[in-house]
């Protein structure tokens, strides 16, 4: 029988529970967990199409902790509006444990059976042992089939459970975010402010028309000083994070779907933000976080190596499904943009302090540029699945008459490391070797180029149409202090 996804969990548990019942020793097992249809009958193609995809990786989920703290885990998931069923996970887990114990008992019987045939035996006794061995082999194969199906279902359901939430995170939707700090003040303009689109077009920085003609909506050609400003921002951001101890990298634009899933992204979800490559297991990366997270995938570090700090320049690709409105006009929401991302692998004891360090670097950078911004402690429903806590920075954008997100910093604790299989060996205690433990991972935006350009153009515009270049960027623009229409004409 081919099972549909809706009934698969119940069928798996029911079949496995049946296996777990005590049966007479030596009974020949003819039943199978999922039997094939007769050869003369065509399979149900609709059911095949609806069947869940096979697992390509497994997360190291702590099911025992989930079982022992079921109410708290479900309450946490509900506070984050995460669609998961903790009781279902526990039921599958307990059935799996019972069946796994039965499999071990059958293996032990097989070993005893094999040992019994080593000595000299009467033909009749040997024949009986051979039959018993065949019966045990069939029984074990059936139980192991149940175990494989249960494990797949357990992973599918268990992976829906989000990370824990920091006790200070405000509960609820985005509107519940708490203001931590406000830096600077709104500029008081004596003239009508222009939008970044109008400013950029006057300065010859943007070519949305060509972007639309060649690529479609939400694409732009950066031209002239626009291209130079992007490169200046990237080089300035990389120089800053390198000075803070981060190893610079330039990473690929394509990444395996499995790596993306391990980082907590869902390339196959409805309204996904991810572009997938047809007939391939590759996706266009929406952030370098995914590529940097994969650097130490399936590796074990020593405690002395941590924390590991990395920073990458990359192109980012997003479908922007569901995005609309004035805030999406111009550079605010593009399908492709450039970004410098910070990523840290640490011990559990280091991660909270490193989270503060990351948001501190972001604040330092945007203060140096002269931005007016707010630092927000984001609410539970805005964390996504991986983040334990997330700080966002929103800068004032005068033409939009609103604050817009320009960066975020997240502590994902061991959520991603359990999926990416990143572990470390703690230092010995009193000469005793310590067991392996999962690392913590953190990520933060150093510079999302389009939002930075918006903030610069709208906040530092002048009445004559020129734009003042923030002092930290001037060395990266050949000493240019002011962007003017006259320079473009020349």
Secondary structure, DSSP 8 states (H G I E B T S, - for coil): ----HHHHHHHHHHHHHHHHS---TT------SS----TTS---HHHHHHS----S------HHHHHHTHHHHHHHHHHTT----HHHHHHHHHHHHHHHHHHHHHHHHHHHHHHHTSS---HHHHHHHHHHHHHHHHHHHHHHHHHHHHHHHHHHHHTTS-----TTS--SSGGG-EEEEEES-----SS----HHHHHHHTT-EEHHHHHHHT-TT--EE-THHHHHHHHHHHHHHHHHHHTT-EEEE--SEEEHHHHHHTT--TTSTT-S-EE-TTSSEEE-S-HHHHHHGGGTTEEEEGGG--EEEEEEEEEE---TT--SGGGTTTTS-SEEEEEEEEEEE-TTTHHHHHHHHHHHHHHHHHHTT--EEEEE--GGGSTTT-SEEEEEEEEETTTTEEEEEEEEEE-TTHHHHHHTEEEE---BTTB---EEE-EEEEEEEEEHHHHHHHHHHHSB-TTS-EE--HHHHGGGTT--EE-HHHHH-
